[in-house]
Amino acid sequence: MNKFPNQHLLVDSDYLNSRLFDEKVIIIDARTQGYEDGHIPSAVPLTPGNIIDRMHEVEGFIANTEQFESILNKLGVQNDASIIVYDDGQLLNAARIFYALEYYGFYNQVKILAGGIYSWVKAGLPLTREITFKTESAMTVKENPLLLTTKQQIAEKQGSTDYVVIDTRSKEEYDGTDKRRNKYGGHIPHAVHLSWTDNLIKNEDGNPALRSYEELKAIYETAGILPHKTAIPYCQTNIRGSNTYFVLRLMGYQDIRPYEGSWSEWGNADDIKIEK
């Protein structure tokens, strides 16, 4: 595995296997499908779709404090838990869960399995169809406002040189030719385009894998995304943005504040500026 400044946030199958039945470790399967067909033993399912506030005016917005507490308590998560998340290796779903957990107080308590479930299978480790049931807990969470950016905060910082907004969507979404389901197409003024897919390569098996630290460092710094700046990644609903959040965390960036509303909010508002 590549050595990142925050390498502890990315673990391999041997590490996870040694902690399968540790009562203080919660393993989360963040895939949108496949859990019933076979998952890592003792893993519980939790996908990005499970942590949405369905009543929020912005589509895809993260669950509020009360909702998130209820979700974690049903999974048996305690405040001192160590959490390991995995997906199909693309670091989309897993990174979204990672970000949500860090935002709600589990900072440096969450790790992601490198290579996802494919790395587990490749290592010859078993899958199970047995559903895991945890004893319900009664923990509490508290959001960290320094890990989230609002539309108003971005608008107030327009033109500032101490922060960089990162558009992690496709080139077509960035230039406005693909509006998706939004009222407006384009991007936030001054936003740097660096797609979340630039973080990945395909390994020898054809499965997604994270680029090396040296590659990512060169890509980000060339784009002007420098460690001393506040980094604000966004996409459509902060799933792809969460991938970039995780990558920046791995790389040791200190001030990362995803725009949770993302283009789902900005691209449907009438009181903001848009570039194409």
CORJO-V523705 format. One record per backbone hydrogen bond with DSSP energy under -1.0 kcal/mol. NH is the residue of the N-H (numbers start at 1). CO is the residue of the C=O. E is the energy in kcal/mol with one decimal. If there is no record, write none. Layout:
NH_CO_E ; NH_CO_E
This chain:
6_250_-2.6 ; 7_4_-1.5 ; 9_6_-2.1 ; 10_7_-2.0 ; 11_112_-2.5 ; 16_12_-2.0 ; 17_13_-3.0 ; 18_14_-1.7 ; 19_16_-1.6 ; 22_19_-1.3 ; 25_22_-1.9 ; 26_82_-2.8 ; 28_84_-2.9 ; 29_44_-2.8 ; 30_86_-3.0 ; 38_34_-1.0 ; 39_128_-2.6 ; 43_40_-2.2 ; 44_27_-2.7 ; 46_29_-2.4 ; 50_47_-1.8 ; 51_48_-1.2 ; 53_61_-3.0 ; 54_52_-1.1 ; 56_53_-1.7 ; 61_58_-1.7 ; 63_51_-2.5 ; 68_64_-3.0 ; 69_65_-2.5 ; 70_66_-2.0 ; 71_67_-2.1 ; 72_68_-2.5 ; 73_69_-2.7 ; 74_70_-1.8 ; 76_73_-1.0 ; 77_72_-2.4 ; 81_78_-1.8 ; 82_24_-2.7 ; 83_109_-2.9 ; 84_26_-2.6 ; 85_111_-2.9 ; 86_28_-2.2 ; 96_92_-2.1 ; 97_93_-2.1 ; 98_94_-2.6 ; 99_95_-2.9 ; 100_96_-2.3 ; 101_97_-2.5 ; 102_98_-2.3 ; 103_99_-2.9 ; 104_100_-1.7 ; 105_102_-1.6 ; 106_101_-2.7 ; 109_106_-2.3 ; 111_83_-2.6 ; 112_9_-2.5 ; 113_85_-2.5 ; 114_11_-3.1 ; 116_113_-1.9 ; 117_87_-2.5 ; 120_116_-1.1 ; 121_117_-2.3 ; 122_118_-2.6 ; 123_119_-1.5 ; 124_121_-1.9 ; 125_120_-1.8 ; 128_39_-2.7 ; 137_73_-2.0 ; 144_103_-1.9 ; 147_144_-2.2 ; 148_145_-1.0 ; 149_258_-2.8 ; 154_150_-2.0 ; 155_151_-2.4 ; 156_152_-2.2 ; 157_153_-1.1 ; 160_157_-2.7 ; 164_230_-3.0 ; 166_232_-2.5 ; 167_192_-3.2 ; 168_234_-2.6 ; 174_170_-2.2 ; 175_171_-2.5 ; 178_172_-2.0 ; 182_179_-2.2 ; 184_267_-2.7 ; 187_275_-3.0 ; 191_188_-2.3 ; 192_165_-3.1 ; 194_167_-2.2 ; 196_168_-2.0 ; 198_195_-1.7 ; 199_196_-1.6 ; 200_197_-1.5 ; 201_209_-2.9 ; 203_207_-3.1 ; 206_203_-2.0 ; 209_201_-2.9 ; 211_199_-2.5 ; 216_212_-2.5 ; 217_213_-2.8 ; 218_214_-1.9 ; 219_215_-2.4 ; 220_216_-2.8 ; 221_217_-2.3 ; 222_218_-2.0 ; 223_219_-1.3 ; 224_221_-1.2 ; 225_220_-2.7 ; 226_224_-1.3 ; 229_226_-2.0 ; 230_162_-2.2 ; 231_255_-2.7 ; 232_164_-2.6 ; 234_166_-2.2 ; 243_239_-1.2 ; 244_240_-1.6 ; 245_241_-2.1 ; 246_242_-2.6 ; 247_243_-2.2 ; 248_244_-2.7 ; 249_245_-2.2 ; 250_246_-2.5 ; 251_247_-2.0 ; 252_249_-1.3 ; 253_248_-2.3 ; 257_231_-3.1 ; 259_233_-2.5 ; 260_258_-1.1 ; 263_235_-2.6 ; 264_236_-1.8 ; 265_261_-1.2 ; 265_262_-1.3 ; 266_262_-2.6 ; 267_263_-1.7 ; 268_265_-1.5 ; 269_266_-1.2 ; 275_187_-3.0
